[in-house]
Amino acid sequence: MSEFNNCQQNLLVLAKAQGYLTFDDILDAASTSMLSLAEIDRLSDDLQTLGVMLYDTKPDHLQTDDDTY
């Protein structure tokens, strides 16, 4: 399996577990797999085409607020 496909599969597993991905998730996985910028763009496009929700940061409704009592 190519590094690109392996990275994509790992991200799909993470997306299924979390219900979404952040761009940091993609960049972390891409750097581990040593993907080029073009491959990272393709990866994010492919993930969105597959219905994965991509966010800049963890969605607010999923963040925990440690200051709440």
N, C-alpha and C positions, 0 to 999 in steps of 0.2 A: 504494500500500500504506500502511496506517495506521502511525503510529509504534509502536503496540502490536504489530502483526503483524511489523513490521520488527525490533523488539527481540526478539521471540520467535524469529524465524528466525535471527538472529545468535547467540542463546543456544543454539539447537539445534545450530548448526555448532560452537560452542565445546564443548558437551557431547559431541558426537561425537568431537572431537579429543582431549579430556581424559579422557573416559569418566565424567565427573561434572561438577557445578557446585557452587560455593560460594554462600552467600547474598551474599557480597561481589560475586561475578560478576554476580548478578542486580541488586543495588543499583547497581553501576557502569553497567551497561547501561541501567537504568531512569532514572538521573539524566541520562545522555547523551540519552535519548529524551524526557526531561521527563514521565515517567509519574507519575500520582497514586498515593497509597498504595493505593487500591482496585484500581488496575490492577496494581500490584506484587503484591498478594495474589493476584489472578486469574492473573497470569503464573506465580507459583510453583506454584499449584494445577494450572494447565494443564501445566506442565513435569513435575510429578510424575505426572499422569495419563498423560502420554506415555512414562513409564518412565524419566525422567531422575533419577539419584541426586543428591540435594541434601545438602550437608554444611555445617556451621557454618564449618569450616576445611578446608584441604586434608587429605585422609585420611592418617593416620599411615603407612600402607604405601606412600604415594606421596611422602612428604617425604624430602628428603635430609638427612642428618645430617653437617654440616660438621666436627663434632668427632670423627668416626670415622676411625681411622687404618688 
